[in-house]
Every structure is written in structure tokens, then in C-alpha cells.
Amino acid sequence: MDELRKQIDEYDNQIMTALDKRYDVVKQVAKYKEAHGLPVLQFDRMTQLVDRLTETYGSENLSSDFIAQLYDLIMHHAIELENETIDD
Ligand SMILES: O=C(O)C(=O)C[C@]1(C(=O)O)C=C[C@@H](O)C=C1
């Protein structure tokens, strides 16, 4: 059990590290959008992203509903961060 929990901890660390890096890039995207007068919200991109992830990673473990919900949360936080970055 300890060994299994260690594996879970390690995957959780990887998820957090990847999310932290993702949001660093999101803030760079916000600066680009600000400089070029582009809107923060890009619905087409959001749809394409979830479609691609569902196609590539959809499985018994990762249902399309789960992927959609997870990325709804991840992208909504990205939108909040972008708005904060632009307001600063
Ligand atoms: O690709 C962008 O334009 C982003 O700002 C990144 C991102 C995302 O989190 O993937 C966030 C907000 C947009 O609505 C679309 C996608």
C-alpha cells in the first residue's frame, strides 16, 4: 500500500508541476493577446483542445465527460489568470 501511495504522490507531483508550467505559458499568451488586441476568450480553441484530448486520451479511465469537466476547470482558471495578468 505504501508503495502504491508513493506512486500516486509522484503522479500528483507531475500533474501539479505540469499545471504550474501550463499557467506560466497561459500568462505569456495573455501578454500576447493584450499587445495584439485579441480577446481572452477563444471558444474555438477551447473546443478543439477538448476534442483533441478526448480523441487522444479518451479511455475507460478517462471518459470524455471527465476530460470535458477537468478542462472546463483548467481553462476557466486560465481565463481568470489571463484577466488578472491583463489588468495588472
Ligand atoms: O489558447 C489560448 O488562447 C489561451 O488563452 C489558452 C486557453 C487554455 O487554457 O487552453 C485559455 C483561454 C482561451 O479561451 C483558450 C485557451
The ligand as a Gaussian input file, in Angstrom:
#p B3LYP/6-31G(d) Opt

LIG

0 1
 O       -5.054000      29.402000     -26.369000
 C       -5.417000      30.459000     -25.821000
 O       -5.783000      31.440000     -26.481000
 C       -5.431000      30.567000     -24.362000
 O       -5.639000      31.661000     -23.853000
 C       -5.299000      29.343000     -23.515000
 C       -6.652000      28.772000     -23.133000
 C       -6.337000      27.440000     -22.382000
 O       -6.336000      27.434000     -21.150000
 O       -6.042000      26.476000     -23.085000
 C       -7.375000      29.725000     -22.240000
 C       -8.339000      30.581000     -22.680000
 C       -8.861000      30.573000     -24.060000
 O      -10.240000      30.737000     -24.094000
 C       -8.406000      29.368000     -24.796000
 C       -7.454000      28.508000     -24.341000

